[in-house]
Every structure is written in C-alpha cells, then in structure tokens.
Amino acid sequence: MAPKQRIISHRTQHMGLITADIQLRNPLDSRLAPYSAKALVDMGALHLCVPQHVVVQLRLQAVQQREVSTADGQKHVCDYVGPVEVIFENRSCFVGALVLGDGVLLGAVPMEDLDVVISPSRKTIEVNPNSPNIPSSVAK
C-alpha cells in the first residue's frame, strides 16, 4: 500500500503568490506610526486594498463608497479611504484605498505610481532598474 501524500495548504506554501514589504502611512497625521505590511501584489487589481483594522490604526477617513467586483464575480459596496502614503524602499506615492479583505493588496495603480517592477523569480517587486534613484513616469 502506497503511503498517503501530504497535502500542503496554499496558505502555508504561498505557491506562486507575489508579495512586497511596504509601509502605509496617514500623511495627514504625522504623529501616527506607519503600518508595516507584507502586501499581496496583484496586477489584475487596480487599487490598494486594506482591511478595516488598518483603517482604524491609521485613522483613515472614508471619502466615498465604491461598488467593487471581486474575483469570485460578487459585487460589494466598500468604503474608499484616503489619502494613504505607500512606501516601498526609496520611493512613495499617495493613493486612496478600498476597505476590503483581511490583508493588504497592492494593485496596479500604486505600483505604477511607485515605478516598481515584478520580480517573478524572487516573488516580490523591486525598484525599476531603469530608474533606480527616483521614480519615472509618463505624462504625455
């Protein structure tokens, strides 16, 4: 009889998931410490998404609500909070965030603003090697 194979959960192995160590800050209240997070990187998502406990810790203000479609096809009405400063290595940007989920998700809009690229082999993001000192952008 063959031995049973052990099934490893996706949560413990993080198969193929790309993450980034970032900090989130409320730029309107410099007395508050930044929130450090291992964010899930998702180019298929547009926005920064944060859980409710981050909103509370950073004292972020809801500025409006948005209807959001998630990967499972469901529609949700979520608070849109901001501004939020996203800090990664030697760069930062300011964005709004959807209050959704139980972890921080870094979408395409803040990644473009930070001028970072995905490193599939390291399963993280890195500063764009074409502009290592300051973020680069196109405005034409």
For each residue, the residues with C-beta under 8 A, 3 or more apart:
1:
2:
3:
4:
5:
6:
7:
8: 12 13
9: 12 13
10: 13 14 15 17
11: 14
12: 8 9
13: 8 9 10
14: 10 11 17 19 123
15: 10
16: 123
17: 10 14 40 123
18: 40 41 118 120 123 124 125
19: 14 38 39 40 41 123 124
20: 38 39 41 88 106 116 124 125
21: 36 37 38 39 88 124
22: 36 37 39 86 87 88 104 106
23: 34 35 36 37 86 87 88
24: 34 35 37 48 50 54 58 84 85 86 87 104
25: 32 34 35 58 84 85 87
26: 29 32 58 59 60 83 84 85
27: 30 83 84 85 94
28: 83
29: 26 32 58 59
30: 27
31:
32: 25 26 29 57 58 59
33:
34: 23 24 25 87
35: 23 24 25 54 57 58
36: 21 22 23
37: 21 22 23 24 54 103 104
38: 19 20 21 104
39: 19 20 21 22 103 104 105 106
40: 17 18 19 103 104 105 106
41: 18 19 20 106 111 118 124 125
42: 45 105 106 107
43: 107 108 111 118
44: 71 108
45: 42 49 105 107 108
46: 107 108 109
47: 95 96 97 98 105 107 109 110
48: 24 84 86 95 96 97 98 104 105 106 107 109 110
49: 45 97 98 99 100 101 104 105 107
50: 24 54 55 60 81 84 97 98 99 100 104
51: 54 55 99 100 101 102 103 104
52: 55 56 99
53: 56 57
54: 24 35 37 50 51 57 58 60 104
55: 50 51 52 58 60 79 81 99
56: 52 53 59
57: 32 35 53 54
58: 24 25 26 29 32 35 54 55 84
59: 26 29 32 56
60: 26 50 54 55 81 82 84 97
61: 81 82
62: 65 79 80 81 99
63: 80 81 82 96
64: 79 80
65: 62 77 78 79 80
66: 77 78 80 98
67: 75 76 77 78
68: 75 76 77 78 98 100
69: 73 74 75
70: 73 74 75 76 100
71: 44
72:
73: 69 70
74: 69 70
75: 67 68 69 70
76: 67 68 70 100
77: 65 66 67 68
78: 65 66 67 68 98 99 100
79: 55 62 64 65 98 99
80: 62 63 64 65 66 96 97 98 99
81: 50 55 60 61 62 63 84 96 97 99
82: 60 61 63 94 95 96 97
83: 26 27 28 94 95 96
84: 24 25 26 27 48 50 58 60 81 94 95 96 97
85: 24 25 26 27 92 93 94
86: 22 23 24 48 92 93 94 95 106 110 113 114
87: 22 23 24 25 34 91 92
88: 20 21 22 23 91 92 114 116 125 127
89: 127
90: 127 133
91: 87 88 114 115 116 127 134 135
92: 85 86 87 88 114
93: 85 86 110 113 114 135
94: 27 82 83 84 85 86
95: 47 48 82 83 84 86 109 110 113
96: 47 48 63 80 81 82 83 84
97: 47 48 49 50 60 80 81 82 84
98: 47 48 49 50 66 68 78 79 80
99: 49 50 51 52 55 62 78 79 80 81
100: 49 50 51 68 70 76 78 105
101: 49 51 105
102: 51
103: 37 39 40 51
104: 22 24 37 38 39 40 48 49 50 51 54
105: 39 40 42 45 47 48 49 100 101
106: 20 22 39 40 41 42 48 86 110 111 125
107: 42 43 45 46 47 48 49 110 111
108: 43 44 45 46 111 112
109: 46 47 48 95 112 113
110: 47 48 86 93 95 106 107 113 114
111: 41 43 106 107 108 114 116 125
112: 108 109 115 137
113: 86 93 95 109 110 135 137
114: 86 88 91 92 93 110 111 135
115: 91 112 127 128 131 135 136 137
116: 20 88 91 111 125 126 127 128
117: 125 126 127 128 129
118: 18 41 43 124 125
119: 122 123 124 125 126
120: 18 123
121:
122: 119 126
123: 14 16 17 18 19 119 120
124: 18 19 20 21 41 118 119
125: 18 20 41 88 106 111 116 117 118 119
126: 116 117 119 122 129
127: 88 89 90 91 115 116 117 131 132
128: 115 116 117 131 132 135 136
129: 117 126 132
130: 136
131: 115 127 128 134 135 136
132: 127 128 129
133: 90
134: 91 131
135: 91 93 113 114 115 128 131
136: 115 128 130 131
137: 112 113 115
138:
139:
140:
